[in-house]
Amino acid sequence: MYFDFKDVRIDVNIADRTRLEQAVMGHFQTRRGFALATVNLDHLVKMKASDSFLKAYAAQDFVVADGRPIVWLSRLAQRPVSLMPGSDMVVPLCQWAARAGVPVAFVGSTDVALRDAAEALKAGVPGLEVNWCHAPSGVFDPASDEATDILQELARRKIGLCFLALGAPKQEAMAARGRALSPEVGFASVGAGLDFLGGHQKRAPKLVRDLALEWAWRWLWSPRRLGPRYLKCLAILPGQLLHALRLRHP
């Protein structure tokens, strides 16, 4: 499955968790870095509106489906991919890092949220080495000297996997920059995934997620913030449905 923007193609190039595990473990074993992004409709909206975000996404090594609409579009296009939200991938990625003996870092959110997430993960993933937790300043910019210092520190500590909990587009831009400045670090952009694990944000119950209604749960908790975002996502759906049909019948 792929999406086209301004002659740039964004491939959802990892179809399921088994293939993601194989790809990530291959990079861990050879100490090669990577950037993992989780695409959803909001990201498609941002890519259409922002050349810099589109460029950052094009620099990602692995792209998986973070939202059910992406999964449904892939099925319509007869190029199916599995649902792999960033929040659901934190624990598996930590398990793979522990198995490979790869040190992990957390960047983003707040100091207390990162500490609590680290404690929860170390309790649940035997052998996990959390080497560094760092909450950037409130005015963090992925192009800033502050970002450069963080990337250099990750390289100095020989981090193999860094979770970025900075929100889009900052986390994807940080990962893209990290591929150049810290080429041995794997970056995974996970949004609120660490806050969920540390108990600092409440995720929709599993039943709600299974019914594909997590978006409604989130909207009920934050209607003023998410209402405009969801309207923009709905606005791009007709075009994406046509794109999926064209992929099905080239």
N, C-alpha and C positions, 0 to 999 in steps of 0.2 A: 504494500500500500504506500502511496506517496501523494504529496500535495505540491502544487506548482504555484510559485509566487514570483512575478517579475523575472522570469527565465531562471529562477533558482528552484531546484527540486529538493524537497525535504522528504526523505525516505523513512518510513517506519520500518527499520531494517532488522529489528529483532522481534520475531513473531510470537515467541512464548518463553516461559521461564526457563525451560530446559536449555534453549539456545542462548539465553542471556547468561546462564550459569557457565556454559561452555566458553562463551566469549570472555567473560570477566575472569574466570579462572585461568584461561590462556594468558591474559595480560598480567595477572598476578604472578604466575609462574615464571614469566620472562621479565618481570619488573618493568613492564611498559605501562605508561599512563593511558588514560582514556577519559572521555566525557560522556556521561549518560544523562539524557533528557527524557522527560515523560510528557508527551504531547497531548493537549486537549483542545477543545474549541476556543477557549480563551487565548491560548497560545497562537492559534491560527489567526484570530482577530489581531493580536499584537504583531504577528509577522506581516500581515497585510498592511498595517499602519506604520511600521517602523523598519527602515532598512537596516539599522544597527542590530535590532533583535533578530531579523531574518539572517543576517550575517553570522551572528552568534550561534543560531540554531544550525546553520549549515556547517559549522565547525565541530558539531557534536559527533562523536564516533558511533554511539549507540542511541537509537530513539525507539521508545516503546509507547504503547497506547495507555494514556492515563485516564481517559474518559470513555464511558460507554458509547457516546456518539461516534467516536473514532472507531470503535469496534464495529458498530453497526454499519458505518460507511465502508469499512473494509470488507464486510460480508456482502454488501450490495455490489461492491466492485469485484467480488469473487477472488479477493486477495486477503483472506481472513487473518487477523492477528488477535492475540489474547489480551484481556484487560490486565494491565500491570501498573496500578497507581503507585506513585512514588512513596506514599505512606506505607503501602504494603510491601515495598521492596527493601525497607531499612533492615529488618531482621534477616532476611535471606542474604543480603549483601554482607552483613556482619558475620553470618555463619560461614560464608565462603572466605572472607578475610581471615577469620580465625583458623580455618582449615589450612589456608595457605601461609599462615604465620605473618600476615601483613598488618602493620600498625595502622590504626584508624584515627582520624581527627574529625571534630565537629566544628563547623564555622557558621555563625548566624544566630538568630533568635536572641536569647538573653543568657547571661552567665548561669542563672539558677535553672533555667529550662534545660540548658545543655548538660549541666551537672546531673540533674535528675534523669535525663535521658540516658546518660552514660551509665549511671548506676543501674537503671532498669535493664539495659542491654548487657552489661557485664554479668548481672544476675541470671539472665536468660540464655546467654551464649557462652558456654564454657570455652576458655582460652582466648577470649576477645581481649585485645590490647588497645585500649583507648589512650593514645599518647598525648593528645592535645585537644582542649576545648577553648574556643575563642569566640566571643561576641563582639563584632565590629561596632564602630561608633554609630550613633543614630543618623549621621549624614553620610553613611558609607556609599562610595562610588566605585564600581569595579575597575574604572580607569585611573583611580587615584594612586598616590604614593602609599596610602594605607593598604590598598589591595596588593600592591607590589610587595610590601613588607610581609603580608600574610602568606603570599605565595612563596616567597623566599624562605620563610620559617617552615612551611610545609616541606620544602625540599631539604632544608637543613636537618629536620627531624626524620627524614627518610620515610615520610608517610606514604603508604601505598593506596589508601582510600580515604578521601575527604568528603564527608556529607556537607552539602551546601544548603542551608535553611534560610535563604535570603529572599525568597519569593521571586517570581518572574517580573521583569526580565533580568534582574540583577544576578541571580544565581547562574543562569545560562551564560551571561556575559563574563562572569568570573571564571566559569569552567573553560570557556573558549580561550580566555587570556592565560589561564593556567596551563593549557596544552602547550603554549609556547614558552612560558617562563618556568614551569615545573613539570617537565615532560615525563617524569617517572611516577607522577601522582595520578591516581584515578579519582575523578570527580563525579559525584552523584547528586543531582539537583532534586531535593525531596520536599521542598516547600514546608508545610507545617508538620511533616512526618515526625520530627524530633519533639515538637511540642506535644503531639498526641501521646507519644511514648512516655514522656515525663509528666503527663497529666496536666499540662498547662493550657491545652485546648481540648475541647470535648468533640470527639468524632461521632458521626451518626452511628446508631446501633447497627449491628450486622444485618438484621432483618431489613432495615431501611436501605442499606447498601445493596443487599441481594435483590430488592425490588427496583433497583435503579432510581432511587429517590433521594440519594445523598444530596443532590443539588437543591432539592426542596427543603431538606433539613437545614442546610447551610443558609439558604435564603431566609428562612424563618428566624434564624438567629441574627442575621445581619442584612435586613432588607434594603436599607438605604445604600449600603456599600455594594451589595451584590446584584441588586435589581438592574441598574444600568449595564453591568457587565453581562448579565444573562440575556438582556435584550440585544446586545451586540452579537452575542453568540447565536441567537435565533436568527438574526438578520443574515448571517453568512451561510446558514444551513441550505437554503435552496441552491446556491451556487455549488456547494460541496456535494449535494445530492446529484446534480448534473455531472459533476466531475467524476463521481463514483460510477455513474452509469456509462460514461464515456470509456472509463477503464475496463468496464465489463464488456463493452461492445466497441473495441477500437476500430 
